[in-house]
Amino acid sequence: MTADDSFGRLDDDDYPAYTMGRAAAMLGTTQGFLRAIGEARLITPLRSEGGHRRYSRYQLRIAARARELVDHGTPIEAACRIVILEDQLEEAQRINAEYRRRDESPAPSASA
């Protein structure tokens, strides 16, 4: 991958651009918190060739939501489960809305 390829991926929410230290600093948390939510399988960071954890912006948003719950007294395991369920619900709602739009659109007419 060239520098131009890497630069173009910076807008990609799934591109693992952040090191563990940078991710922790951005979230205002510890690296241990990131390890804990990884162990709880909330997020699975990608690994660099050297084995270092790398996080995407999407993963950082998920981690930030978990941190918000933990900061309000929710145990970390419960916070991770809540975030997973919220994500699943959002996806189900998106799919349902897509089905509704498809059902409400006029059927294509058959040409002879």
N, C-alpha and C positions, 0 to 999 in steps of 0.2 A: 504494500500500500504506500502510495506516495504522500507527500505532505499535502498536496492539493486534494487527494481523496479523503484524508483525515479531516481537513478543514471543512469540506462539504458535508461531512457526517455530524458536525457539531449541532446542527438543527434537528438531528434525529433523536427523539425521546428515548430510544432504546440503545443508543450508542454508549458503551461503558467508558465515559470520559473522565470519571472522578476516582481518585485514589481513596483508600479508606480514610486517611488523615484529612484529606480535603472534604470528603463527604461528611465526616464527623464535625468538622469545623463549620460547614455550611448549615448543618442541622442544629448546632449548638449542643452536641451530645458527645459521648465518649465512643472510642472505637469498640469498647466492650459492649455497648448497646447495639452497635451494628452487628457484632459477632452473635449476640444473643438473638436478634431477630432473624439472623441467618440460620442459627440452630433451630429456631422455631419454624423454619421454612416459610417465613413470610416473604423474604426475598432471597434470591440466590445470585450473588454477585458473580460476574465472569472473572476469570483469572488471566493475568498477563502471562507472557511466556516465562517470566521469572516466578510465577505462582502468586503474585500479589493480587488482592481483591480490587476489582474495578466496578464502579456503580454508574448506572444511567440516571438521567433526570427522572424518568418514570419511577425507578426504584427509590430515589430520594423523596419523591412525593409520598410514596407508600410508607417509607420510614418516618417521614414527618408526621403523618397521621397517627402512626403507632406511638410515636413519642408524645403527641398531644394527649392521647388516652392514658399513657403511663404517667404523665405529669399530673393528670387529674385523679390518680390513685388506682387505676386499673392495673392488675398484675400483667406482666409482659406477655405471658402465654394467652391470656384472655384478650388483651389488646390485639395481638396478632390474629387471633381467630375472628374478632370483630371486623378488622380491616379486610380480611379475606372474604368474609360474608358480605360486607359492603361492596366490594369489588365485583363479586358474583351477582349481587342484586342489580348493580348498575349495568352490567353486561346483559342480564336477562331483560331489563327494561328497554335497553337499546334494541335488542332483537325483537321484542314484542312491538315496539313502535315501528320497526321496519316492516313487520308482517302486517300491521294495521294499515300502513301507507300503501302496501302492495294490494291489500284487499279492497281498499277504498278507491284505487285508481281504476279508471274505465278499462274494461277488457278490450284487447286489440280485436278489431273486426276482421273476419275472414274474407279474403279477396278471392274472387272466382277466376 
